[in-house]
Amino acid sequence: MRSLRQVLVPPPPALPLQFEGLSSKQIEQLTGPIRDVCETLTTRDFSMVPPTAANVHLMGPDVFYVSLYHGETMMMGIFFMPPNSVIPLHDHPYMSVVSRVLYGAVHLNAYSIVDANSTDDEGQHALLVRRSRDKYLEGAFPQCPGLT
């Protein structure tokens, strides 16, 4: 955890992170150290035990979130998601998301704005997007009962 704490130290105020206008490559470079540390995290780092066939039903139907860190330039937390749950399409403006699946599996779809000023056939404002990521992520225990 020491290396994670070192990565979570925000930059000095004179060097604010601004993702607007940065290329994908630049964003990858900025988030690389955080991503590298996240890739090493396991359920053990959070004193978690993956669900079993006997107790997966105890999770209940709700998705919930636990905040681990919240600072000026980043935040980190854990989502607990029951089997077959879905997070609605939503936006993270000017943010880069680093995901790590601790157990189970997740099908991730991400979209990037192509034209923010589009209109539909009826002249209504529409947001034109393209799929920028279609990925299947597995945790260390991808076959946890009912979590895929």
C-alpha positions, 0 to 999 in steps of 0.5 A: 500500500505504500506505493499506492499512497505515493501515487495518490499524492496530488501534484503541486497546485502550480501543476494542475492536471487538465485532461481537456485538449490532451491526446489519448497518449498524453492521458495514458502517460499521466494515468500510467503510474496509477494504472500500474499500481491498480493492476497489482491490487487484489482483494487481500489489499482491501481485506476482502474475500471473494463471494462463494456459491454459498454466500453470493446471494448475501450481496443483495440487488444494490450496487454500492460504492465505498470511497477510498480517497478523494482529492483535488485531482483524483478520487479512488473507490470500490464499486460492489456490484451483484451478479448481472448488474448494470451501471447506466450510461453516464458521463465523466467529463474531463476525467480519465477512468482507471478500472480494476476488477478484483473478482468476477468479470465486467463487460465495459463499453466506453464512448467518446464524443465525436460532435457535441453539436449534432441534431437528430432528424427532428432538429433536436440536439443530439450528441454524436459519439463513437465507441472507444472501448469494448472490453471484457475485464476479469478479476483474479477470481473470474469464475466467482458464482454468478458474478460474470 
